[in-house]
Amino acid sequence: MEFKNIWINVFDCSKCPIRCDWVSKWVYIFENDVSFSERYEQLIIDTINKTWKYKAHKCELEWYPDIEITDLSDNVVSYLEVKAQQRTFMAVERILPDWDLKPSETVALNLSDLLRYFEIKDEVNVPVFLIWVLKNRPCIVEDWEVKFYMQHAGFLKKVYEYYWDKRRFRRESWKWDVVNGQHKWVVVNYHFSLNELIEVDIKSENFLKILIP
């Protein structure tokens, strides 16, 4: 099976033999993505703890990134937010043509979360990282695997400031957004390119070198 490659992580969707969904998915099931994200969040925690060089655990501070990493003396050395990415944003060029993004390369997260991580990075003077767990994108990821793409919040802030509102999109709210009477899902997202992130193998020594400068 061949995909027409235009550039790194950029493919011609019109020539795709599979065509993910061809239109963006408008059904956002909050529990599905939360479960997926938490599974890999625990995998990352376990992987870091197995190195015996650092300790990782679920962060207990409200509104902070998912994972807190400390040295063996319990000094915080970095924070890591884990984002699930199980859908391809097929309508990205049509909905916001000024985004300068193609569907195959696009990843997203809650804009309010992104801005909060920028603030945390500046306030605590501890590195804050975001990692996207990518799946269900056959031109990038094989069916049986997932890939991890990570970046420092400081770098993402520079991208955000450069593009400003050109990569922001507000969608309509749907009934699937409400869980137990509370609105859970994201309606305003900000988008990045995989080429602005670093692909990492979470089991490699290099992963720790990036995560703990």
Helices and strands as residue ranges (DSSP letters): E 5-7, E 10-11, G 13-15, H 30-49, E 55-58, E 67-70, E 76-85, H 92-95, G 97-99, G 103-105, E 106-110, H 111-124, E 128-134, E 147-152, H 153-163, G 164-167, E 168-170, G 175-177, E 178-179, E 182-183, E 188-193, G 194-196, E 198-200, H 205-211
